[in-house]
Amino acid sequence: MEKSLALRVIENIRSMDGQFNALYELIEEIADEAEKKRVRRHLAEVSGILHAQVEIPIFRQYPDLNPDK
């Protein structure tokens, strides 16, 4: 992947952080604890997949794009 595209991908994923946080807050309103746990787990899986399968490979290729370093 070209660096300019990688940067745009990272920026877009990072822009979703606020939306994920809002979803986690909404999930806390689910009354049924089993359902809440299930939905929270799936949201965490989606977030983890984006990080592990998209961001980490980009950071390996372009370490300077990692905003956490």
DAHUPE-V730762 format. One record per backbone hydrogen bond with DSSP energy under -0.5 kcal/mol. NH is the residue of the N-H (numbers start at 0). CO is the residue of the C=O. E is the energy in kcal/mol with one decimal. If there is no record, write none. Layout:
nh = <NH	NH>
co = <CO	CO>
e = <E	E>
This chain:
nh = <5	6	7	8	9	10	11	12	13	14	15	15	16	19	20	21	22	23	24	25	26	27	28	29	32	35	36	37	38	39	40	41	42	43	44	45	46	47	48	49	50	51	52	53	53	54	55	57	58	59	60	61	64	65	66	68>
co = <1	2	3	4	5	6	7	8	9	10	11	12	13	15	16	17	18	19	20	21	22	23	25	26	30	31	32	33	34	35	36	37	38	39	40	41	42	43	44	45	46	47	48	48	49	49	50	53	54	55	56	57	61	62	64	65>
e = <-2.6	-2.6	-1.6	-2.4	-2.6	-2.6	-2.2	-2.5	-2.8	-1.8	-0.7	-1.1	-1.4	-2.5	-2.5	-2.2	-2.2	-2.5	-2.0	-2.2	-2.6	-1.3	-1.8	-2.1	-0.6	-2.7	-2.5	-2.2	-2.7	-2.6	-2.3	-2.1	-2.3	-2.3	-2.1	-2.1	-2.3	-2.7	-2.6	-2.2	-2.0	-3.2	-2.9	-0.6	-1.2	-2.3	-2.9	-1.4	-2.9	-2.2	-1.8	-3.3	-2.3	-1.5	-0.8	-1.5>
